[in-house]
Amino acid sequence: MSSSFPQQFWTGLRNWWREQAQENGAWNATSLLARNLWAFARESTPERRRQRYGDMEYDWEERVNTSSGTVGWRTRLLGSFHSPYQPTDPALFREMMSSLPIDFGEFTFVDIGSGKGRTLLLASEYPFRKIVGVELIAELHGAAEQNIRIYKSPTQRCTQIEAICADACEFVFPQTPLLLYFFNPLPKAGLRRVLRNLEQSMERSRLPVWVVYHNPAMDRLLEASPALLRTGGTEQYSVFTGKNL
Ligand SMILES: C[S@@+](CC[C@H](N)C(=O)[O-])C[C@H]1O[C@@H](n2cnc3c(N)ncnc32)[C@H](O)[C@@H]1O
């Protein structure tokens, strides 16, 4: 995204408002906007900023920059209209991967809303054929590119990693077996669009698809998809497979 911050802000606000008002009515959209801005102000206190540094351990160990503590206020404000950046906990990521009965070497891993790219680095511990991250916000995407460049680990088994700065709603899914990863990636209307694109892509390719949905607040949308079947998970995540498997 190369537009200036004020442009990104007004575009984000306008699109967000339109979707919320359509979905829930203008009154509810206004009150949600007030709640989001209040949450942004609360998250800006020094106390909350210190708390966000609680996710730093992975960065210290791997000498990368994936923490939410170092995200600037502009990006956090934009996050109020999309979804705020928060990196995945490494132990949980590994638990989610170990729950999948797949041959990683056949699959492309795609993180929808990849932020600073922590999951792209974590996924590279598995021998995926390729790893792709799609992130809307330029500051986060830039950090992901830098992380991919500097990451060095003896446990790395995939080096084909691509970070793309784009709206995930427009993302064209690669025509290979796919493992998709969602962690609060986008609001309801956006998630619906991503699912519709996925369904059309699956219709064309008929290749295996798995979806790991971390913090599955909108599980129902995936359950309602004619292309996906829920096969497992816990309270923290859900696992879906393509019905064409
Ligand atoms: C909760 S964070 C997850 C980050 C990363 N997947 C991880 O697990 O470490 C959600 C990310 O989705 C991004 N996002 C929100 N809307 C998006 C969109 N329409 N297209 C691409 N990324 C988006 C946000 O900027 C944020 O970085």
The ligand as an SDF file (V2000), in Angstrom:
LIG
                    3D

 27 29  0  0  0  0  0  0  0  0999 V2000
   -4.1270  -10.7770   14.4200 C   0  0  0  0  0  0  0  0  0  0  0  0
   -2.9700  -10.2350   13.1660 S   0  0  0  0  0  0  0  0  0  0  0  0
   -2.2230  -11.8060   12.7500 C   0  0  0  0  0  0  0  0  0  0  0  0
   -0.8040  -11.6890   12.2790 C   0  0  0  0  0  0  0  0  0  0  0  0
   -0.1430  -12.9900   11.8360 C   0  0  0  0  0  0  0  0  0  0  0  0
   -1.0210  -13.7770   10.9980 N   0  0  0  0  0  0  0  0  0  0  0  0
    0.2710  -13.8440   13.0040 C   0  0  0  0  0  0  0  0  0  0  0  0
   -0.4800  -14.7650   13.3230 O   0  0  0  0  0  0  0  0  0  0  0  0
    1.3340  -13.6100   13.6030 O   0  0  0  0  0  0  0  0  0  0  0  0
   -4.0860   -9.9190   11.7890 C   0  0  0  0  0  0  0  0  0  0  0  0
   -3.3970   -9.2330   10.6110 C   0  0  0  0  0  0  0  0  0  0  0  0
   -4.3170   -9.1580    9.5060 O   0  0  0  0  0  0  0  0  0  0  0  0
   -4.0130   -7.9550    8.7920 C   0  0  0  0  0  0  0  0  0  0  0  0
   -5.1610   -7.6090    7.9150 N   0  0  0  0  0  0  0  0  0  0  0  0
   -6.3460   -7.0510    8.2820 C   0  0  0  0  0  0  0  0  0  0  0  0
   -7.1430   -6.8790    7.2030 N   0  0  0  0  0  0  0  0  0  0  0  0
   -6.4370   -7.3360    6.1250 C   0  0  0  0  0  0  0  0  0  0  0  0
   -6.7120   -7.4300    4.7360 C   0  0  0  0  0  0  0  0  0  0  0  0
   -7.8800   -7.0140    4.2360 N   0  0  0  0  0  0  0  0  0  0  0  0
   -5.7720   -7.9380    3.9270 N   0  0  0  0  0  0  0  0  0  0  0  0
   -4.5710   -8.3580    4.4240 C   0  0  0  0  0  0  0  0  0  0  0  0
   -4.2460   -8.2920    5.7400 N   0  0  0  0  0  0  0  0  0  0  0  0
   -5.1690   -7.7960    6.5810 C   0  0  0  0  0  0  0  0  0  0  0  0
   -3.7830   -6.9620    9.9200 C   0  0  0  0  0  0  0  0  0  0  0  0
   -3.1160   -5.7910    9.4700 O   0  0  0  0  0  0  0  0  0  0  0  0
   -2.9530   -7.8180   10.8840 C   0  0  0  0  0  0  0  0  0  0  0  0
   -1.5860   -7.6930   10.6170 O   0  0  0  0  0  0  0  0  0  0  0  0
  1  2  1  0
  2  3  1  0
  2 10  1  0
  3  4  1  0
  4  5  1  0
  5  6  1  0
  5  7  1  0
  7  8  2  0
  7  9  1  0
 10 11  1  0
 11 12  1  0
 11 26  1  0
 12 13  1  0
 13 14  1  0
 13 24  1  0
 14 15  1  0
 14 23  1  0
 15 16  2  0
 16 17  1  0
 17 18  1  0
 17 23  2  0
 18 19  1  0
 18 20  2  0
 20 21  1  0
 21 22  2  0
 22 23  1  0
 24 25  1  0
 24 26  1  0
 26 27  1  0
M  CHG  2   2   1   9  -1
M  END
$$$$
